[in-house]
């Protein structure tokens, strides 16, 4: 089950394999959250999410764009798992939750590694930008189902 971490649970940020230099206290706040997929009460995967106005090509831009009003893009930066297969599970769970929001796009701010590229492509994302230090992949957000004009 997917859950939002609170500030007392941020010790898991020490396990971030991509961006350990980002302080834990900067990952939760206005337009920022950390999601955990838990199995039997234990984290199986983590994803940090910044809600931005636009698609950031760098960490610095992500910080700036997440400080604007009316974000339209969820930026996953990074995702990691403790158990095989749960990276995919947490991304799919996060996408499902986004279908019930005003967020229009879901992208990544991924490292320039073959592993990141393979992970996102295998999970249905498309490469939309490659830069000096990062690359962006985009996932499709499925629209929420409606029955007789009411979201399911």
N, C-alpha and C positions, 0 to 999 in steps of 0.2 A: 504494500500500500504506500502511496506517495504522501509525504508529509513535508511541511515547511519546518526547517530547523529554526530554533530560537537561539538567542545569543549565548545561552548556557551550553548549547550543543556544538558550538563552533570549533571545538578541539579537533574535529574531523578534518579541518582545513589543512592541518599539518601533513595530511596524506595526499594533497593535491600534487599530481605528477607533472603538471604543465605550468601552473602559475603559483608556486608556493610563496613567491615574494609579495603577493597581494595580502595585506593583513586581514585576518578573519573579521574584524569589526567593520571593514569596508565592504563586506559582501552582503550585509543585511542593512536595509535602510530604505529611504525613498527610492523607488524604482529598482530595488535590488533585493534578491532573496536567494536562499539556498534550499534546494529540494533534496530529499532523501527518499529512496525506495527501500522500505524495510520489510524483511521477512523474519517472522518469529521475533520481532522486536529489535533485530540487528540490522544495521545498514548494509544493503547489498550494492547500492550505487548512489552517487552524489552528482548533482549538476548545479552549478551556479548560474543564475539568470539575472541579466540586466535588462530592464525595459527602457528602450531608447527611442528617440525620434530619428529614424533612419538606420542605415547599416554602417557600423564602424569598421574601418580597415585596420585599426590599431587599438591597443589597450587604452591609450590616452584619449582617443576619440570616443571609445566606449564610455569612459568616465564622463566626458563632456556631454555626450548625447543622452546619457541616463539622468542628467540633471535638468532636463527640459520637461516642460509640461506636455501632457497629451502624448505619451509614447505610443508608437504604432508597431514596434518591432521587439520581439523577445530574442535576446542574444544569449545563447548557451555558451558558457566559457568557464571552465572546461567541464567535461563529463568524465567520471571515472567509476570503475566498479570494483567491488571486493569479491564478487562471485561472477563466474563466466556467464555471459548472456544478459546480465542485468543492466548494462549500459544501454542496450537497445530498449529494454523494458522501461527505464526511467525516461528516455527520450519520448517514447510512444505515450507514456502516461502524462508527461508534461504537455505534449501536443494535444492530447484529449482535453486537458483542462483549459488550454488556450482557446479551444473551439467555443467556449462559453464566455469569451471576453471580447473587448473591442480591439485586441491585438490582431493586426492584419498579416504579419510576417513572422516567421521563426527561422533564425539564422544561427550560425555558429561563428565564433572567433577562435579558429583552430590553429594549432601550430603547423608549421610546414614540414610535416612528417608523412611518410607513406602510411604509417599505422592510422593516423587521423583520417587521411584521405580514404583509405579502404573502409574504415569503420562507417563513415558517413555515407559513402556511396552504396555500400552493402545495405544500409538501413533506409535507403530511398531518398537521400538528399542529393541535390545537384550543386556542383561547384559553380559559384557565381562571381568569385573574385579571388585573385592571388596577388599578394603584396610582398614587400621585403621581409616582413617578420610574421605574417599571419595569412590565413586564407579563410574565406567565408563559404559555407555551404548553406543551402536553403532547404528546409523541410516544408511540406505542404501542411497547412492547418485545415483539417476537414471541418466543414461547417457543422454546427450543431443541428441535430435532427429536430424537426418540428412536427407536432401532431395538432391539427386544428388551430394553427397559429400560436401554439405554446411550445417553448423548448422542452425537450424530453429530459 
